Amino acid sequence: QVQLVESGGGLVQSGGSLRLSCAASGFTFSAYGMNWYRQAPGKERELVGFITSAGASTNYADSVKGRFTISIDNAKNEVYLQMDSLKPEDTAVYYCNAFLGRYVYWGQGTQVTVSS
């Protein structure tokens, strides 16, 4: 059974940092890329960035480029989202996501709130 469990969200002041974690289980983690999405109140869910299998490369939305970093630890089956220089507009529920062939899996999300 595939499971994705996010953690690390919270309340932080503008300019601060948070590190989100996503623990994965139930599939061969190193064989798949992983994605981070976010959804702000009243807005559609958007892709924050992704990391390819085994961490070969990463890509980010323009809105977070240079501030957010995605990394993986294949030994722990975890993917991370390091968020620096946070802005109030980064406030959202953050989700990790995996496309496994025909199937798409989502975690339950973790709330990030950035105060001004």
C-alpha positions as CSV (number, residue, x, y, z in Angstrom):
1,Q,0.0,0.0,0.0
2,V,1.5,3.3,-1.1
3,Q,1.6,6.0,1.6
4,L,3.0,9.5,1.5
5,V,3.1,11.4,4.9
6,E,4.1,15.0,5.0
7,S,5.4,16.7,8.1
8,G,7.2,19.9,9.2
9,G,4.6,22.6,8.4
10,G,3.9,25.4,10.8
11,L,3.7,29.1,11.4
12,V,6.8,31.2,10.5
13,Q,7.5,34.9,10.1
14,S,8.2,36.4,6.7
15,G,11.8,35.8,5.8
16,G,12.0,32.6,7.8
17,S,12.6,29.0,6.9
18,L,10.9,25.7,7.1
19,R,11.8,22.2,6.0
20,L,9.1,19.9,5.0
21,S,9.5,16.1,4.9
22,C,7.6,13.5,3.0
23,A,8.0,9.9,4.1
24,A,7.1,7.4,1.4
25,S,6.4,3.7,1.6
26,G,4.8,0.9,-0.4
27,F,6.8,1.4,-3.6
28,T,10.4,1.4,-4.9
29,F,11.2,5.0,-3.9
30,S,14.4,5.3,-5.8
31,A,12.8,4.4,-9.1
32,Y,10.4,7.4,-9.2
33,G,10.6,11.1,-9.2
34,M,8.7,13.0,-6.5
35,N,6.8,16.3,-6.6
36,W,5.8,19.0,-4.2
37,Y,2.5,20.9,-4.8
38,R,0.8,23.5,-2.8
39,Q,-2.7,24.9,-2.6
40,A,-3.5,28.3,-1.1
41,P,-7.0,29.2,0.1
42,G,-9.3,29.9,-2.9
43,K,-6.7,28.9,-5.4
44,E,-5.9,25.9,-7.5
45,R,-3.3,23.4,-6.5
46,E,0.0,24.3,-8.2
47,L,3.3,22.5,-8.7
48,V,6.1,23.9,-6.6
49,G,8.8,21.7,-7.9
50,F,10.0,18.2,-8.6
51,I,13.0,15.9,-8.3
52,T,13.7,13.1,-10.7
53,S,14.4,9.6,-9.6
54,A,17.6,9.2,-7.6
55,G,17.8,13.0,-7.3
56,A,19.3,13.4,-10.8
57,S,17.8,16.8,-11.3
58,T,15.3,19.3,-9.9
59,N,13.0,21.9,-11.3
60,Y,11.0,24.6,-9.6
61,A,8.2,27.0,-10.2
62,D,9.4,30.5,-11.0
63,S,7.7,31.8,-7.8
64,V,10.0,29.7,-5.6
65,K,13.1,29.4,-7.7
66,G,16.2,30.4,-5.7
67,R,14.3,30.1,-2.4
68,F,13.1,26.5,-2.3
69,T,15.2,23.3,-2.6
70,I,14.1,19.8,-3.1
71,S,16.2,16.9,-2.0
72,I,15.8,13.2,-1.3
73,D,17.3,10.6,1.0
74,N,16.9,7.2,-0.7
75,A,18.1,5.4,2.4
76,K,15.2,6.8,4.4
77,N,12.6,6.9,1.5
78,E,12.1,10.6,2.2
79,V,11.9,13.7,0.1
80,Y,12.3,17.2,1.5
81,L,11.4,20.7,0.7
82,Q,13.7,23.3,2.2
83,M,11.9,26.6,2.1
84,D,14.0,29.8,2.7
85,S,13.1,33.5,2.5
86,L,9.5,32.6,3.0
87,K,6.9,35.2,2.0
88,P,3.2,35.5,3.1
89,E,2.2,34.4,-0.4
90,D,3.8,31.0,0.3
91,T,1.0,30.3,2.8
92,A,-0.7,27.1,1.6
93,V,-1.2,23.5,2.3
94,Y,1.8,21.6,0.9
95,Y,1.5,18.1,-0.6
96,C,4.0,15.6,-1.8
97,N,3.0,13.6,-4.8
98,A,4.1,10.6,-6.8
99,F,3.2,9.4,-10.2
100,L,3.6,5.6,-10.3
101,G,2.8,4.5,-13.8
102,R,-1.0,4.9,-14.2
103,Y,-1.6,5.9,-10.6
104,V,-1.1,9.2,-8.8
105,Y,-0.7,9.3,-5.0
106,W,-1.0,12.3,-2.7
107,G,-0.1,12.8,0.9
108,Q,-2.5,14.4,3.4
109,G,-0.8,17.7,3.2
110,T,0.9,20.0,5.8
111,Q,-0.1,23.6,6.5
112,V,2.5,26.3,6.1
113,T,1.5,29.8,7.3
114,V,3.8,32.7,6.8
115,S,3.0,35.9,8.7
116,S,4.0,39.3,7.6
